[in-house]
Amino acid sequence: MIEASVRHWDMNCAVEGYDAIVATPFARVGIRTHRDRIERVEYLAPQGPIVAPKNALAREACRQIRAYVHDSRHPFDLPCAPHGTDFQHRVWREISRIPSGRTLTYGALARLIGSAARPVGGACGSNPIPLIVPCHRVTAAGGQLGGFMHSRSALPLSIKRWLLNHEGH
């Protein structure tokens, strides 16, 4: 999974396979659909290409992402089919309950589901539909950012910082 997240930051990543790539102030956001569900949302380099939506669901995802950029309280209402383990799905369901403007620590989230912080962090980093499942709202103890998408490097953390600031943190 780490290898896949690094590919998202590759400036030369191919645009094929994306049903849309939308520009935002924090990154390009690549959207992959399968049938009538969002399967992946990927943060791409901010200066990368834009791809016009190829289907109605991708068009709606772009509309909702732009609405969120305009108003951080805009709720996402998209059919999604993220691939993951049962444990990951439990974590992602809890993350989806964190409202805009609020955060939860990895430890607090772990206590909610009867787990430990480290596996919760792993599930957060493996989230295939970030923004829709707002894993940026999960932070380390003491208000530190923690990691983001299995990374502690500049671009992913700058995206997390932008999203949290946008939501009033």
C-alpha positions as CSV (number, residue, x, y, z in Angstrom):
1,M,0.0,0.0,0.0
2,I,2.9,2.4,0.7
3,E,4.1,2.0,-2.9
4,A,0.7,2.9,-4.2
5,S,0.5,6.1,-2.2
6,V,3.9,7.3,-3.4
7,R,2.7,6.9,-7.0
8,H,0.1,9.5,-6.2
9,W,2.8,12.1,-5.8
10,D,4.7,11.3,-9.0
11,M,4.7,14.3,-11.2
12,N,4.6,12.1,-14.3
13,C,1.7,9.9,-13.3
14,A,-0.5,8.9,-16.2
15,V,-4.0,10.3,-16.4
16,E,-5.5,7.2,-17.9
17,G,-7.7,5.3,-15.5
18,Y,-9.1,8.5,-13.9
19,D,-12.7,9.3,-14.6
20,A,-12.0,12.9,-13.7
21,I,-9.2,15.0,-12.3
22,V,-10.4,18.2,-10.6
23,A,-8.3,21.2,-9.6
24,T,-8.4,22.3,-5.9
25,P,-6.3,24.8,-4.0
26,F,-4.5,22.0,-2.2
27,A,-3.9,19.4,-5.0
28,R,-5.4,17.9,-8.1
29,V,-8.0,15.3,-7.1
30,G,-8.2,12.2,-9.2
31,I,-11.5,10.2,-9.2
32,R,-11.9,6.6,-10.2
33,T,-15.3,5.1,-10.5
34,H,-16.4,1.6,-11.1
35,R,-19.9,1.0,-12.4
36,D,-22.1,3.3,-10.2
37,R,-19.6,3.8,-7.3
38,I,-16.6,5.9,-6.4
39,E,-13.8,3.4,-6.0
40,R,-10.8,5.7,-5.4
41,V,-10.0,9.4,-4.7
42,E,-6.3,10.2,-5.1
43,Y,-4.4,13.4,-4.3
44,L,-2.1,14.3,-7.2
45,A,0.5,16.9,-7.8
46,P,-1.1,20.4,-7.8
47,Q,0.3,21.3,-11.2
48,G,-0.8,18.1,-12.9
49,P,-3.3,17.8,-15.7
50,I,-7.1,18.2,-15.3
51,V,-9.4,15.6,-16.8
52,A,-13.0,16.4,-17.6
53,P,-15.5,14.0,-16.0
54,K,-16.1,11.0,-18.2
55,N,-19.4,9.9,-16.6
56,A,-22.3,11.3,-14.5
57,L,-20.9,10.1,-11.2
58,A,-17.5,11.6,-11.8
59,R,-19.2,14.9,-12.7
60,E,-21.2,14.8,-9.5
61,A,-18.0,14.0,-7.5
62,C,-16.3,17.0,-9.0
63,R,-19.3,19.2,-8.2
64,Q,-19.3,18.0,-4.6
65,I,-15.5,18.5,-4.2
66,R,-15.9,22.1,-5.5
67,A,-18.8,22.7,-3.1
68,Y,-16.6,21.5,-0.2
69,V,-13.8,23.8,-1.3
70,H,-16.3,26.7,-1.3
71,D,-17.9,25.6,2.1
72,S,-16.1,23.1,4.3
73,R,-19.4,22.1,5.9
74,H,-20.7,20.8,2.6
75,P,-21.5,17.1,3.1
76,F,-20.4,14.5,0.6
77,D,-23.2,12.3,-0.6
78,L,-21.7,9.9,-3.1
79,P,-22.1,6.2,-3.6
80,C,-18.7,4.6,-2.7
81,A,-17.2,1.1,-2.9
82,P,-13.8,1.3,-1.2
83,H,-11.8,-1.9,-1.1
84,G,-10.5,-2.9,2.3
85,T,-10.6,-5.3,5.2
86,D,-13.5,-5.5,7.7
87,F,-11.3,-3.7,10.2
88,Q,-10.5,-0.9,7.7
89,H,-14.2,-0.5,7.0
90,R,-15.0,-0.2,10.7
91,V,-12.3,2.6,11.0
92,W,-13.6,4.4,7.9
93,R,-17.2,4.3,9.1
94,E,-16.1,6.0,12.4
95,I,-14.0,8.5,10.5
96,S,-17.1,9.4,8.3
97,R,-18.9,10.4,11.5
98,I,-16.3,13.1,12.4
99,P,-18.0,16.4,11.5
100,S,-16.2,19.2,9.6
101,G,-14.4,21.4,12.1
102,R,-13.7,18.6,14.5
103,T,-10.8,16.2,14.9
104,L,-10.3,13.0,16.8
105,T,-7.0,11.5,17.8
106,Y,-5.9,8.0,16.6
107,G,-6.1,6.9,20.2
108,A,-9.6,8.2,20.7
109,L,-10.8,6.6,17.5
110,A,-9.1,3.3,18.5
111,R,-11.0,3.4,21.8
112,L,-14.3,3.9,20.0
113,I,-13.8,0.7,18.0
114,G,-12.0,-1.3,20.7
115,S,-8.6,-1.3,19.0
116,A,-5.2,0.4,19.3
117,A,-3.9,3.6,17.8
118,R,-1.3,2.1,15.4
119,P,-3.7,-0.2,13.5
120,V,-6.2,2.7,13.3
121,G,-3.4,4.8,11.8
122,G,-2.7,2.1,9.3
123,A,-6.3,2.0,8.3
124,C,-6.4,5.8,8.0
125,G,-3.4,5.7,5.7
126,S,-5.0,3.1,3.5
127,N,-8.2,5.0,3.1
128,P,-8.9,4.8,-0.7
129,I,-11.4,7.6,-0.7
130,P,-9.9,10.5,1.3
131,L,-11.9,13.7,1.5
132,I,-15.1,11.7,1.2
133,V,-14.0,9.7,4.2
134,P,-12.2,12.6,5.9
135,C,-9.1,10.8,7.3
136,H,-7.4,14.2,7.6
137,R,-9.6,14.8,10.7
138,V,-7.7,12.1,12.6
139,T,-4.6,13.6,14.3
140,A,-1.9,12.5,16.7
141,A,-2.2,13.2,20.4
142,G,-1.4,16.7,21.5
143,G,-2.7,18.3,18.3
144,Q,0.1,17.1,16.1
145,L,-0.8,16.3,12.5
146,G,0.6,12.8,12.6
147,G,1.0,11.2,9.2
148,F,-1.2,11.3,6.2
149,M,-1.7,8.6,3.5
150,H,1.2,6.6,4.9
151,S,3.5,9.6,4.6
152,R,5.1,12.3,6.7
153,S,6.5,14.1,3.7
154,A,5.8,17.7,2.8
155,L,3.1,17.5,0.1
156,P,0.8,15.0,1.9
157,L,1.1,16.9,5.2
158,S,0.6,20.3,3.5
159,I,-2.7,18.8,2.1
160,K,-3.8,17.7,5.5
161,R,-2.8,21.1,7.0
162,W,-4.8,22.9,4.2
163,L,-7.9,20.8,4.8
164,L,-7.8,21.2,8.6
165,N,-7.3,25.0,8.2
166,H,-10.1,25.1,5.7
167,E,-12.4,23.5,8.3
168,G,-11.4,26.0,11.0
169,H,-8.5,24.3,12.8
